[in-house]
Amino acid sequence: MDVFGKMMLALFIPALLVLLFTRITYNRYVALALAIALIAASVYAGYTSPSIIFVIDAFSLTVGFWLASKLKN
């Protein structure tokens, strides 16, 4: 996969993971921890080669956490 494809996936997938895990666990902190664990596993496996992907993942996790807090109320 090219870098642009990885950037697009990094923009949407972590936020969706946080929202999904929030709906499953009913706790946004546990959902954030699970999403971070999945991203850490993909980093360890070597799927995130450019370092800009880390920044995009962090931004997407933040947006997902914010959306989960808004949806929970």
Secondary structure, DSSP 8 states (H G I E B T S, - for coil): --HHHHHHHHHHHHHHHHHHHHHHHS-HHHHHHHHHHHHHHHHHHT---STHHHHHHHHHHHHHHHHHHHHH-
